[in-house]
Amino acid sequence: MSRPARFVCWCALSLVCTVLPRPTSAQATAPAPGAQGTLGPEERAELLATRELAWRAFFAGDRATLDAMLPTEFIGIAWGGDVWRDKASALASSEEFARAGGELKSLDFPRTELQVYGDVVVVFSEYAVELLSGGETVRQAGRSTEVFVRRDGRWLHPSWHLDSGT
């Protein structure tokens, strides 16, 4: 670029930087429009009911509910961290638990935080479950990170990651 052309570019840039308003500190730290939002009370209630339905369906061996809720690309990481499941293995694990007489006795989410990005919501929770498994009561508590996507007016559950400690 020639020296006169560089000078013209520099002048134009200086003019733009001088004329355009600078963002306030609140504007500078705010998320871009549509980047992170919130759910209204009804949407939040619907999402959390879907999350609870997923957990209850899993422990009940409810294949039809899980099949409708988990998309083909589902990935789940079970507590213990060493088991990664695709949709087929999550459905099989659910059915196996129920077939062996496993039962969900209680389910609680003492803390839940949401991050909303349009039709995608990341749900961070603390959970506590009490299960009947092999004739014994098993209590498990930990944290979960779950992803929900609104598609065609309903929530799908494409992934979860559970850990077994708080």
Chimera marker file (.cmm) of the C-alpha trace (Angstrom):
<marker_set name="trace">
<marker id="1" x="0.000" y="0.000" z="0.000" r="1" g="1" b="0" radius="0.5"/>
<marker id="2" x="1.392" y="3.403" z="-0.954" r="1" g="1" b="0" radius="0.5"/>
<marker id="3" x="2.176" y="6.016" z="1.650" r="1" g="1" b="0" radius="0.5"/>
<marker id="4" x="-0.736" y="8.306" z="0.605" r="1" g="1" b="0" radius="0.5"/>
<marker id="5" x="-3.167" y="5.344" z="0.714" r="1" g="1" b="0" radius="0.5"/>
<marker id="6" x="-1.973" y="4.407" z="4.236" r="1" g="1" b="0" radius="0.5"/>
<marker id="7" x="-2.445" y="8.025" z="5.336" r="1" g="1" b="0" radius="0.5"/>
<marker id="8" x="-5.997" y="8.074" z="3.969" r="1" g="1" b="0" radius="0.5"/>
<marker id="9" x="-6.828" y="4.765" z="5.732" r="1" g="1" b="0" radius="0.5"/>
<marker id="10" x="-5.341" y="6.059" z="8.987" r="1" g="1" b="0" radius="0.5"/>
<marker id="11" x="-7.372" y="9.272" z="8.744" r="1" g="1" b="0" radius="0.5"/>
<marker id="12" x="-10.583" y="7.382" z="8.023" r="1" g="1" b="0" radius="0.5"/>
<marker id="13" x="-9.989" y="5.032" z="10.948" r="1" g="1" b="0" radius="0.5"/>
<marker id="14" x="-9.227" y="7.945" z="13.269" r="1" g="1" b="0" radius="0.5"/>
<marker id="15" x="-12.411" y="9.694" z="12.192" r="1" g="1" b="0" radius="0.5"/>
<marker id="16" x="-14.539" y="6.583" z="12.754" r="1" g="1" b="0" radius="0.5"/>
<marker id="17" x="-13.033" y="6.005" z="16.215" r="1" g="1" b="0" radius="0.5"/>
<marker id="18" x="-13.612" y="9.633" z="17.167" r="1" g="1" b="0" radius="0.5"/>
<marker id="19" x="-17.174" y="9.939" z="15.856" r="1" g="1" b="0" radius="0.5"/>
<marker id="20" x="-18.703" y="6.625" z="16.941" r="1" g="1" b="0" radius="0.5"/>
<marker id="21" x="-19.943" y="6.515" z="20.539" r="1" g="1" b="0" radius="0.5"/>
<marker id="22" x="-18.005" y="4.317" z="22.916" r="1" g="1" b="0" radius="0.5"/>
<marker id="23" x="-19.960" y="1.716" z="24.863" r="1" g="1" b="0" radius="0.5"/>
<marker id="24" x="-20.555" y="2.324" z="28.542" r="1" g="1" b="0" radius="0.5"/>
<marker id="25" x="-19.062" y="-0.204" z="30.954" r="1" g="1" b="0" radius="0.5"/>
<marker id="26" x="-22.493" y="-1.862" z="31.310" r="1" g="1" b="0" radius="0.5"/>
<marker id="27" x="-22.769" y="-2.198" z="27.526" r="1" g="1" b="0" radius="0.5"/>
<marker id="28" x="-19.227" y="-3.517" z="27.251" r="1" g="1" b="0" radius="0.5"/>
<marker id="29" x="-19.853" y="-6.346" z="29.727" r="1" g="1" b="0" radius="0.5"/>
<marker id="30" x="-23.411" y="-7.248" z="28.677" r="1" g="1" b="0" radius="0.5"/>
<marker id="31" x="-23.823" y="-10.409" z="26.591" r="1" g="1" b="0" radius="0.5"/>
<marker id="32" x="-24.517" y="-9.916" z="22.915" r="1" g="1" b="0" radius="0.5"/>
<marker id="33" x="-28.228" y="-9.798" z="22.067" r="1" g="1" b="0" radius="0.5"/>
<marker id="34" x="-29.593" y="-13.330" z="22.091" r="1" g="1" b="0" radius="0.5"/>
<marker id="35" x="-26.395" y="-14.782" z="23.593" r="1" g="1" b="0" radius="0.5"/>
<marker id="36" x="-27.757" y="-15.553" z="27.039" r="1" g="1" b="0" radius="0.5"/>
<marker id="37" x="-31.306" y="-15.041" z="28.126" r="1" g="1" b="0" radius="0.5"/>
<marker id="38" x="-33.817" y="-16.278" z="30.591" r="1" g="1" b="0" radius="0.5"/>
<marker id="39" x="-36.878" y="-18.452" z="30.556" r="1" g="1" b="0" radius="0.5"/>
<marker id="40" x="-40.234" y="-17.159" z="31.688" r="1" g="1" b="0" radius="0.5"/>
<marker id="41" x="-41.819" y="-18.883" z="34.695" r="1" g="1" b="0" radius="0.5"/>
<marker id="42" x="-43.942" y="-21.218" z="32.537" r="1" g="1" b="0" radius="0.5"/>
<marker id="43" x="-41.015" y="-22.168" z="30.275" r="1" g="1" b="0" radius="0.5"/>
<marker id="44" x="-38.778" y="-22.769" z="33.298" r="1" g="1" b="0" radius="0.5"/>
<marker id="45" x="-41.423" y="-24.969" z="34.942" r="1" g="1" b="0" radius="0.5"/>
<marker id="46" x="-41.872" y="-26.930" z="31.694" r="1" g="1" b="0" radius="0.5"/>
<marker id="47" x="-38.124" y="-27.445" z="31.313" r="1" g="1" b="0" radius="0.5"/>
<marker id="48" x="-37.648" y="-28.578" z="34.918" r="1" g="1" b="0" radius="0.5"/>
<marker id="49" x="-40.641" y="-30.927" z="34.611" r="1" g="1" b="0" radius="0.5"/>
<marker id="50" x="-38.997" y="-32.400" z="31.499" r="1" g="1" b="0" radius="0.5"/>
<marker id="51" x="-35.741" y="-32.854" z="33.396" r="1" g="1" b="0" radius="0.5"/>
<marker id="52" x="-37.549" y="-34.651" z="36.226" r="1" g="1" b="0" radius="0.5"/>
<marker id="53" x="-39.479" y="-36.767" z="33.727" r="1" g="1" b="0" radius="0.5"/>
<marker id="54" x="-36.175" y="-37.858" z="32.146" r="1" g="1" b="0" radius="0.5"/>
<marker id="55" x="-34.751" y="-38.993" z="35.475" r="1" g="1" b="0" radius="0.5"/>
<marker id="56" x="-37.927" y="-40.795" z="36.504" r="1" g="1" b="0" radius="0.5"/>
<marker id="57" x="-38.280" y="-42.435" z="33.071" r="1" g="1" b="0" radius="0.5"/>
<marker id="58" x="-34.670" y="-43.631" z="33.217" r="1" g="1" b="0" radius="0.5"/>
<marker id="59" x="-35.073" y="-45.359" z="36.589" r="1" g="1" b="0" radius="0.5"/>
<marker id="60" x="-38.495" y="-46.759" z="35.639" r="1" g="1" b="0" radius="0.5"/>
<marker id="61" x="-37.182" y="-48.349" z="32.451" r="1" g="1" b="0" radius="0.5"/>
<marker id="62" x="-39.670" y="-46.234" z="30.484" r="1" g="1" b="0" radius="0.5"/>
<marker id="63" x="-38.226" y="-46.788" z="27.020" r="1" g="1" b="0" radius="0.5"/>
<marker id="64" x="-40.999" y="-44.956" z="25.141" r="1" g="1" b="0" radius="0.5"/>
<marker id="65" x="-40.540" y="-41.722" z="27.102" r="1" g="1" b="0" radius="0.5"/>
<marker id="66" x="-36.746" y="-41.826" z="26.891" r="1" g="1" b="0" radius="0.5"/>
<marker id="67" x="-36.784" y="-42.778" z="23.217" r="1" g="1" b="0" radius="0.5"/>
<marker id="68" x="-38.908" y="-39.706" z="22.447" r="1" g="1" b="0" radius="0.5"/>
<marker id="69" x="-36.769" y="-37.432" z="24.618" r="1" g="1" b="0" radius="0.5"/>
<marker id="70" x="-33.225" y="-38.520" z="23.705" r="1" g="1" b="0" radius="0.5"/>
<marker id="71" x="-32.186" y="-37.593" z="20.168" r="1" g="1" b="0" radius="0.5"/>
<marker id="72" x="-30.086" y="-39.917" z="18.028" r="1" g="1" b="0" radius="0.5"/>
<marker id="73" x="-26.913" y="-37.941" z="18.797" r="1" g="1" b="0" radius="0.5"/>
<marker id="74" x="-27.359" y="-38.358" z="22.591" r="1" g="1" b="0" radius="0.5"/>
<marker id="75" x="-24.230" y="-38.659" z="24.776" r="1" g="1" b="0" radius="0.5"/>
<marker id="76" x="-24.459" y="-39.358" z="28.493" r="1" g="1" b="0" radius="0.5"/>
<marker id="77" x="-21.735" y="-39.728" z="31.075" r="1" g="1" b="0" radius="0.5"/>
<marker id="78" x="-22.857" y="-41.683" z="34.121" r="1" g="1" b="0" radius="0.5"/>
<marker id="79" x="-21.697" y="-41.042" z="37.661" r="1" g="1" b="0" radius="0.5"/>
<marker id="80" x="-18.329" y="-42.578" z="38.174" r="1" g="1" b="0" radius="0.5"/>
<marker id="81" x="-17.231" y="-40.859" z="34.964" r="1" g="1" b="0" radius="0.5"/>
<marker id="82" x="-15.947" y="-43.940" z="33.165" r="1" g="1" b="0" radius="0.5"/>
<marker id="83" x="-19.156" y="-44.872" z="31.366" r="1" g="1" b="0" radius="0.5"/>
<marker id="84" x="-20.060" y="-42.893" z="28.237" r="1" g="1" b="0" radius="0.5"/>
<marker id="85" x="-23.395" y="-43.849" z="26.758" r="1" g="1" b="0" radius="0.5"/>
<marker id="86" x="-25.000" y="-43.330" z="23.404" r="1" g="1" b="0" radius="0.5"/>
<marker id="87" x="-28.769" y="-43.435" z="23.067" r="1" g="1" b="0" radius="0.5"/>
<marker id="88" x="-28.965" y="-47.212" z="22.610" r="1" g="1" b="0" radius="0.5"/>
<marker id="89" x="-26.832" y="-47.988" z="25.660" r="1" g="1" b="0" radius="0.5"/>
<marker id="90" x="-28.703" y="-45.429" z="27.812" r="1" g="1" b="0" radius="0.5"/>
<marker id="91" x="-32.013" y="-47.073" z="26.880" r="1" g="1" b="0" radius="0.5"/>
<marker id="92" x="-30.559" y="-50.536" z="27.568" r="1" g="1" b="0" radius="0.5"/>
<marker id="93" x="-29.157" y="-49.445" z="30.952" r="1" g="1" b="0" radius="0.5"/>
<marker id="94" x="-32.514" y="-47.979" z="31.927" r="1" g="1" b="0" radius="0.5"/>
<marker id="95" x="-34.367" y="-51.158" z="30.991" r="1" g="1" b="0" radius="0.5"/>
<marker id="96" x="-31.798" y="-53.358" z="32.733" r="1" g="1" b="0" radius="0.5"/>
<marker id="97" x="-32.123" y="-51.398" z="36.005" r="1" g="1" b="0" radius="0.5"/>
<marker id="98" x="-35.924" y="-51.739" z="35.989" r="1" g="1" b="0" radius="0.5"/>
<marker id="99" x="-35.861" y="-55.383" z="34.865" r="1" g="1" b="0" radius="0.5"/>
<marker id="100" x="-33.548" y="-56.240" z="37.780" r="1" g="1" b="0" radius="0.5"/>
<marker id="101" x="-36.130" y="-54.827" z="40.192" r="1" g="1" b="0" radius="0.5"/>
<marker id="102" x="-34.452" y="-51.456" z="40.651" r="1" g="1" b="0" radius="0.5"/>
<marker id="103" x="-36.704" y="-48.681" z="41.811" r="1" g="1" b="0" radius="0.5"/>
<marker id="104" x="-36.409" y="-44.939" z="42.334" r="1" g="1" b="0" radius="0.5"/>
<marker id="105" x="-37.525" y="-44.179" z="45.893" r="1" g="1" b="0" radius="0.5"/>
<marker id="106" x="-36.782" y="-40.433" z="45.972" r="1" g="1" b="0" radius="0.5"/>
<marker id="107" x="-35.388" y="-37.727" z="43.745" r="1" g="1" b="0" radius="0.5"/>
<marker id="108" x="-34.355" y="-34.231" z="44.789" r="1" g="1" b="0" radius="0.5"/>
<marker id="109" x="-32.590" y="-31.332" z="43.124" r="1" g="1" b="0" radius="0.5"/>
<marker id="110" x="-31.543" y="-29.029" z="46.003" r="1" g="1" b="0" radius="0.5"/>
<marker id="111" x="-29.843" y="-26.538" z="43.691" r="1" g="1" b="0" radius="0.5"/>
<marker id="112" x="-30.412" y="-25.772" z="40.020" r="1" g="1" b="0" radius="0.5"/>
<marker id="113" x="-28.930" y="-23.051" z="37.805" r="1" g="1" b="0" radius="0.5"/>
<marker id="114" x="-29.822" y="-22.445" z="34.158" r="1" g="1" b="0" radius="0.5"/>
<marker id="115" x="-27.887" y="-20.924" z="31.280" r="1" g="1" b="0" radius="0.5"/>
<marker id="116" x="-30.203" y="-20.080" z="28.397" r="1" g="1" b="0" radius="0.5"/>
<marker id="117" x="-28.937" y="-19.602" z="24.842" r="1" g="1" b="0" radius="0.5"/>
<marker id="118" x="-31.929" y="-19.316" z="22.564" r="1" g="1" b="0" radius="0.5"/>
<marker id="119" x="-33.385" y="-22.812" z="22.181" r="1" g="1" b="0" radius="0.5"/>
<marker id="120" x="-30.548" y="-24.411" z="24.172" r="1" g="1" b="0" radius="0.5"/>
<marker id="121" x="-30.503" y="-24.555" z="27.963" r="1" g="1" b="0" radius="0.5"/>
<marker id="122" x="-27.665" y="-25.913" z="30.077" r="1" g="1" b="0" radius="0.5"/>
<marker id="123" x="-28.959" y="-27.073" z="33.469" r="1" g="1" b="0" radius="0.5"/>
<marker id="124" x="-26.474" y="-27.334" z="36.337" r="1" g="1" b="0" radius="0.5"/>
<marker id="125" x="-27.818" y="-29.130" z="39.407" r="1" g="1" b="0" radius="0.5"/>
<marker id="126" x="-27.022" y="-30.830" z="42.630" r="1" g="1" b="0" radius="0.5"/>
<marker id="127" x="-29.021" y="-34.044" z="42.861" r="1" g="1" b="0" radius="0.5"/>
<marker id="128" x="-29.848" y="-36.649" z="45.481" r="1" g="1" b="0" radius="0.5"/>
<marker id="129" x="-31.476" y="-39.977" z="44.695" r="1" g="1" b="0" radius="0.5"/>
<marker id="130" x="-32.491" y="-42.933" z="46.785" r="1" g="1" b="0" radius="0.5"/>
<marker id="131" x="-32.745" y="-46.178" z="44.887" r="1" g="1" b="0" radius="0.5"/>
<marker id="132" x="-33.747" y="-49.712" z="45.676" r="1" g="1" b="0" radius="0.5"/>
<marker id="133" x="-31.214" y="-51.897" z="43.886" r="1" g="1" b="0" radius="0.5"/>
<marker id="134" x="-30.547" y="-55.568" z="44.491" r="1" g="1" b="0" radius="0.5"/>
<marker id="135" x="-32.741" y="-55.461" z="47.575" r="1" g="1" b="0" radius="0.5"/>
<marker id="136" x="-30.651" y="-52.694" z="49.134" r="1" g="1" b="0" radius="0.5"/>
<marker id="137" x="-31.279" y="-48.987" z="49.521" r="1" g="1" b="0" radius="0.5"/>
<marker id="138" x="-28.629" y="-46.945" z="47.743" r="1" g="1" b="0" radius="0.5"/>
<marker id="139" x="-28.273" y="-43.211" z="48.238" r="1" g="1" b="0" radius="0.5"/>
<marker id="140" x="-26.402" y="-41.244" z="45.615" r="1" g="1" b="0" radius="0.5"/>
<marker id="141" x="-25.709" y="-37.509" z="45.566" r="1" g="1" b="0" radius="0.5"/>
<marker id="142" x="-23.672" y="-35.407" z="43.199" r="1" g="1" b="0" radius="0.5"/>
<marker id="143" x="-23.796" y="-32.819" z="40.467" r="1" g="1" b="0" radius="0.5"/>
<marker id="144" x="-25.256" y="-32.917" z="37.003" r="1" g="1" b="0" radius="0.5"/>
<marker id="145" x="-24.798" y="-30.903" z="33.866" r="1" g="1" b="0" radius="0.5"/>
<marker id="146" x="-27.626" y="-31.494" z="31.413" r="1" g="1" b="0" radius="0.5"/>
<marker id="147" x="-28.345" y="-29.981" z="28.019" r="1" g="1" b="0" radius="0.5"/>
<marker id="148" x="-31.865" y="-29.439" z="26.706" r="1" g="1" b="0" radius="0.5"/>
<marker id="149" x="-32.792" y="-28.229" z="23.233" r="1" g="1" b="0" radius="0.5"/>
<marker id="150" x="-36.205" y="-26.953" z="22.213" r="1" g="1" b="0" radius="0.5"/>
<marker id="151" x="-37.065" y="-28.510" z="18.868" r="1" g="1" b="0" radius="0.5"/>
<marker id="152" x="-40.494" y="-28.362" z="17.238" r="1" g="1" b="0" radius="0.5"/>
<marker id="153" x="-42.043" y="-26.931" z="20.423" r="1" g="1" b="0" radius="0.5"/>
<marker id="154" x="-40.768" y="-29.574" z="22.856" r="1" g="1" b="0" radius="0.5"/>
<marker id="155" x="-37.654" y="-30.161" z="24.918" r="1" g="1" b="0" radius="0.5"/>
<marker id="156" x="-35.157" y="-32.827" z="23.849" r="1" g="1" b="0" radius="0.5"/>
<marker id="157" x="-32.380" y="-34.035" z="26.132" r="1" g="1" b="0" radius="0.5"/>
<marker id="158" x="-29.219" y="-34.551" z="24.018" r="1" g="1" b="0" radius="0.5"/>
<marker id="159" x="-26.729" y="-34.946" z="26.857" r="1" g="1" b="0" radius="0.5"/>
<marker id="160" x="-26.039" y="-35.334" z="30.520" r="1" g="1" b="0" radius="0.5"/>
<marker id="161" x="-22.945" y="-35.603" z="32.670" r="1" g="1" b="0" radius="0.5"/>
<marker id="162" x="-23.226" y="-36.802" z="36.251" r="1" g="1" b="0" radius="0.5"/>
<marker id="163" x="-20.646" y="-36.933" z="38.993" r="1" g="1" b="0" radius="0.5"/>
<marker id="164" x="-21.001" y="-38.676" z="42.306" r="1" g="1" b="0" radius="0.5"/>
<marker id="165" x="-19.801" y="-36.127" z="44.798" r="1" g="1" b="0" radius="0.5"/>
<marker id="166" x="-20.602" y="-32.647" z="46.014" r="1" g="1" b="0" radius="0.5"/>
<link id1="1" id2="2" r="1" g="1" b="0" radius="0.2"/>
<link id1="2" id2="3" r="1" g="1" b="0" radius="0.2"/>
<link id1="3" id2="4" r="1" g="1" b="0" radius="0.2"/>
<link id1="4" id2="5" r="1" g="1" b="0" radius="0.2"/>
<link id1="5" id2="6" r="1" g="1" b="0" radius="0.2"/>
<link id1="6" id2="7" r="1" g="1" b="0" radius="0.2"/>
<link id1="7" id2="8" r="1" g="1" b="0" radius="0.2"/>
<link id1="8" id2="9" r="1" g="1" b="0" radius="0.2"/>
<link id1="9" id2="10" r="1" g="1" b="0" radius="0.2"/>
<link id1="10" id2="11" r="1" g="1" b="0" radius="0.2"/>
<link id1="11" id2="12" r="1" g="1" b="0" radius="0.2"/>
<link id1="12" id2="13" r="1" g="1" b="0" radius="0.2"/>
<link id1="13" id2="14" r="1" g="1" b="0" radius="0.2"/>
<link id1="14" id2="15" r="1" g="1" b="0" radius="0.2"/>
<link id1="15" id2="16" r="1" g="1" b="0" radius="0.2"/>
<link id1="16" id2="17" r="1" g="1" b="0" radius="0.2"/>
<link id1="17" id2="18" r="1" g="1" b="0" radius="0.2"/>
<link id1="18" id2="19" r="1" g="1" b="0" radius="0.2"/>
<link id1="19" id2="20" r="1" g="1" b="0" radius="0.2"/>
<link id1="20" id2="21" r="1" g="1" b="0" radius="0.2"/>
<link id1="21" id2="22" r="1" g="1" b="0" radius="0.2"/>
<link id1="22" id2="23" r="1" g="1" b="0" radius="0.2"/>
<link id1="23" id2="24" r="1" g="1" b="0" radius="0.2"/>
<link id1="24" id2="25" r="1" g="1" b="0" radius="0.2"/>
<link id1="25" id2="26" r="1" g="1" b="0" radius="0.2"/>
<link id1="26" id2="27" r="1" g="1" b="0" radius="0.2"/>
<link id1="27" id2="28" r="1" g="1" b="0" radius="0.2"/>
<link id1="28" id2="29" r="1" g="1" b="0" radius="0.2"/>
<link id1="29" id2="30" r="1" g="1" b="0" radius="0.2"/>
<link id1="30" id2="31" r="1" g="1" b="0" radius="0.2"/>
<link id1="31" id2="32" r="1" g="1" b="0" radius="0.2"/>
<link id1="32" id2="33" r="1" g="1" b="0" radius="0.2"/>
<link id1="33" id2="34" r="1" g="1" b="0" radius="0.2"/>
<link id1="34" id2="35" r="1" g="1" b="0" radius="0.2"/>
<link id1="35" id2="36" r="1" g="1" b="0" radius="0.2"/>
<link id1="36" id2="37" r="1" g="1" b="0" radius="0.2"/>
<link id1="37" id2="38" r="1" g="1" b="0" radius="0.2"/>
<link id1="38" id2="39" r="1" g="1" b="0" radius="0.2"/>
<link id1="39" id2="40" r="1" g="1" b="0" radius="0.2"/>
<link id1="40" id2="41" r="1" g="1" b="0" radius="0.2"/>
<link id1="41" id2="42" r="1" g="1" b="0" radius="0.2"/>
<link id1="42" id2="43" r="1" g="1" b="0" radius="0.2"/>
<link id1="43" id2="44" r="1" g="1" b="0" radius="0.2"/>
<link id1="44" id2="45" r="1" g="1" b="0" radius="0.2"/>
<link id1="45" id2="46" r="1" g="1" b="0" radius="0.2"/>
<link id1="46" id2="47" r="1" g="1" b="0" radius="0.2"/>
<link id1="47" id2="48" r="1" g="1" b="0" radius="0.2"/>
<link id1="48" id2="49" r="1" g="1" b="0" radius="0.2"/>
<link id1="49" id2="50" r="1" g="1" b="0" radius="0.2"/>
<link id1="50" id2="51" r="1" g="1" b="0" radius="0.2"/>
<link id1="51" id2="52" r="1" g="1" b="0" radius="0.2"/>
<link id1="52" id2="53" r="1" g="1" b="0" radius="0.2"/>
<link id1="53" id2="54" r="1" g="1" b="0" radius="0.2"/>
<link id1="54" id2="55" r="1" g="1" b="0" radius="0.2"/>
<link id1="55" id2="56" r="1" g="1" b="0" radius="0.2"/>
<link id1="56" id2="57" r="1" g="1" b="0" radius="0.2"/>
<link id1="57" id2="58" r="1" g="1" b="0" radius="0.2"/>
<link id1="58" id2="59" r="1" g="1" b="0" radius="0.2"/>
<link id1="59" id2="60" r="1" g="1" b="0" radius="0.2"/>
<link id1="60" id2="61" r="1" g="1" b="0" radius="0.2"/>
<link id1="61" id2="62" r="1" g="1" b="0" radius="0.2"/>
<link id1="62" id2="63" r="1" g="1" b="0" radius="0.2"/>
<link id1="63" id2="64" r="1" g="1" b="0" radius="0.2"/>
<link id1="64" id2="65" r="1" g="1" b="0" radius="0.2"/>
<link id1="65" id2="66" r="1" g="1" b="0" radius="0.2"/>
<link id1="66" id2="67" r="1" g="1" b="0" radius="0.2"/>
<link id1="67" id2="68" r="1" g="1" b="0" radius="0.2"/>
<link id1="68" id2="69" r="1" g="1" b="0" radius="0.2"/>
<link id1="69" id2="70" r="1" g="1" b="0" radius="0.2"/>
<link id1="70" id2="71" r="1" g="1" b="0" radius="0.2"/>
<link id1="71" id2="72" r="1" g="1" b="0" radius="0.2"/>
<link id1="72" id2="73" r="1" g="1" b="0" radius="0.2"/>
<link id1="73" id2="74" r="1" g="1" b="0" radius="0.2"/>
<link id1="74" id2="75" r="1" g="1" b="0" radius="0.2"/>
<link id1="75" id2="76" r="1" g="1" b="0" radius="0.2"/>
<link id1="76" id2="77" r="1" g="1" b="0" radius="0.2"/>
<link id1="77" id2="78" r="1" g="1" b="0" radius="0.2"/>
<link id1="78" id2="79" r="1" g="1" b="0" radius="0.2"/>
<link id1="79" id2="80" r="1" g="1" b="0" radius="0.2"/>
<link id1="80" id2="81" r="1" g="1" b="0" radius="0.2"/>
<link id1="81" id2="82" r="1" g="1" b="0" radius="0.2"/>
<link id1="82" id2="83" r="1" g="1" b="0" radius="0.2"/>
<link id1="83" id2="84" r="1" g="1" b="0" radius="0.2"/>
<link id1="84" id2="85" r="1" g="1" b="0" radius="0.2"/>
<link id1="85" id2="86" r="1" g="1" b="0" radius="0.2"/>
<link id1="86" id2="87" r="1" g="1" b="0" radius="0.2"/>
<link id1="87" id2="88" r="1" g="1" b="0" radius="0.2"/>
<link id1="88" id2="89" r="1" g="1" b="0" radius="0.2"/>
<link id1="89" id2="90" r="1" g="1" b="0" radius="0.2"/>
<link id1="90" id2="91" r="1" g="1" b="0" radius="0.2"/>
<link id1="91" id2="92" r="1" g="1" b="0" radius="0.2"/>
<link id1="92" id2="93" r="1" g="1" b="0" radius="0.2"/>
<link id1="93" id2="94" r="1" g="1" b="0" radius="0.2"/>
<link id1="94" id2="95" r="1" g="1" b="0" radius="0.2"/>
<link id1="95" id2="96" r="1" g="1" b="0" radius="0.2"/>
<link id1="96" id2="97" r="1" g="1" b="0" radius="0.2"/>
<link id1="97" id2="98" r="1" g="1" b="0" radius="0.2"/>
<link id1="98" id2="99" r="1" g="1" b="0" radius="0.2"/>
<link id1="99" id2="100" r="1" g="1" b="0" radius="0.2"/>
<link id1="100" id2="101" r="1" g="1" b="0" radius="0.2"/>
<link id1="101" id2="102" r="1" g="1" b="0" radius="0.2"/>
<link id1="102" id2="103" r="1" g="1" b="0" radius="0.2"/>
<link id1="103" id2="104" r="1" g="1" b="0" radius="0.2"/>
<link id1="104" id2="105" r="1" g="1" b="0" radius="0.2"/>
<link id1="105" id2="106" r="1" g="1" b="0" radius="0.2"/>
<link id1="106" id2="107" r="1" g="1" b="0" radius="0.2"/>
<link id1="107" id2="108" r="1" g="1" b="0" radius="0.2"/>
<link id1="108" id2="109" r="1" g="1" b="0" radius="0.2"/>
<link id1="109" id2="110" r="1" g="1" b="0" radius="0.2"/>
<link id1="110" id2="111" r="1" g="1" b="0" radius="0.2"/>
<link id1="111" id2="112" r="1" g="1" b="0" radius="0.2"/>
<link id1="112" id2="113" r="1" g="1" b="0" radius="0.2"/>
<link id1="113" id2="114" r="1" g="1" b="0" radius="0.2"/>
<link id1="114" id2="115" r="1" g="1" b="0" radius="0.2"/>
<link id1="115" id2="116" r="1" g="1" b="0" radius="0.2"/>
<link id1="116" id2="117" r="1" g="1" b="0" radius="0.2"/>
<link id1="117" id2="118" r="1" g="1" b="0" radius="0.2"/>
<link id1="118" id2="119" r="1" g="1" b="0" radius="0.2"/>
<link id1="119" id2="120" r="1" g="1" b="0" radius="0.2"/>
<link id1="120" id2="121" r="1" g="1" b="0" radius="0.2"/>
<link id1="121" id2="122" r="1" g="1" b="0" radius="0.2"/>
<link id1="122" id2="123" r="1" g="1" b="0" radius="0.2"/>
<link id1="123" id2="124" r="1" g="1" b="0" radius="0.2"/>
<link id1="124" id2="125" r="1" g="1" b="0" radius="0.2"/>
<link id1="125" id2="126" r="1" g="1" b="0" radius="0.2"/>
<link id1="126" id2="127" r="1" g="1" b="0" radius="0.2"/>
<link id1="127" id2="128" r="1" g="1" b="0" radius="0.2"/>
<link id1="128" id2="129" r="1" g="1" b="0" radius="0.2"/>
<link id1="129" id2="130" r="1" g="1" b="0" radius="0.2"/>
<link id1="130" id2="131" r="1" g="1" b="0" radius="0.2"/>
<link id1="131" id2="132" r="1" g="1" b="0" radius="0.2"/>
<link id1="132" id2="133" r="1" g="1" b="0" radius="0.2"/>
<link id1="133" id2="134" r="1" g="1" b="0" radius="0.2"/>
<link id1="134" id2="135" r="1" g="1" b="0" radius="0.2"/>
<link id1="135" id2="136" r="1" g="1" b="0" radius="0.2"/>
<link id1="136" id2="137" r="1" g="1" b="0" radius="0.2"/>
<link id1="137" id2="138" r="1" g="1" b="0" radius="0.2"/>
<link id1="138" id2="139" r="1" g="1" b="0" radius="0.2"/>
<link id1="139" id2="140" r="1" g="1" b="0" radius="0.2"/>
<link id1="140" id2="141" r="1" g="1" b="0" radius="0.2"/>
<link id1="141" id2="142" r="1" g="1" b="0" radius="0.2"/>
<link id1="142" id2="143" r="1" g="1" b="0" radius="0.2"/>
<link id1="143" id2="144" r="1" g="1" b="0" radius="0.2"/>
<link id1="144" id2="145" r="1" g="1" b="0" radius="0.2"/>
<link id1="145" id2="146" r="1" g="1" b="0" radius="0.2"/>
<link id1="146" id2="147" r="1" g="1" b="0" radius="0.2"/>
<link id1="147" id2="148" r="1" g="1" b="0" radius="0.2"/>
<link id1="148" id2="149" r="1" g="1" b="0" radius="0.2"/>
<link id1="149" id2="150" r="1" g="1" b="0" radius="0.2"/>
<link id1="150" id2="151" r="1" g="1" b="0" radius="0.2"/>
<link id1="151" id2="152" r="1" g="1" b="0" radius="0.2"/>
<link id1="152" id2="153" r="1" g="1" b="0" radius="0.2"/>
<link id1="153" id2="154" r="1" g="1" b="0" radius="0.2"/>
<link id1="154" id2="155" r="1" g="1" b="0" radius="0.2"/>
<link id1="155" id2="156" r="1" g="1" b="0" radius="0.2"/>
<link id1="156" id2="157" r="1" g="1" b="0" radius="0.2"/>
<link id1="157" id2="158" r="1" g="1" b="0" radius="0.2"/>
<link id1="158" id2="159" r="1" g="1" b="0" radius="0.2"/>
<link id1="159" id2="160" r="1" g="1" b="0" radius="0.2"/>
<link id1="160" id2="161" r="1" g="1" b="0" radius="0.2"/>
<link id1="161" id2="162" r="1" g="1" b="0" radius="0.2"/>
<link id1="162" id2="163" r="1" g="1" b="0" radius="0.2"/>
<link id1="163" id2="164" r="1" g="1" b="0" radius="0.2"/>
<link id1="164" id2="165" r="1" g="1" b="0" radius="0.2"/>
<link id1="165" id2="166" r="1" g="1" b="0" radius="0.2"/>
</marker_set>
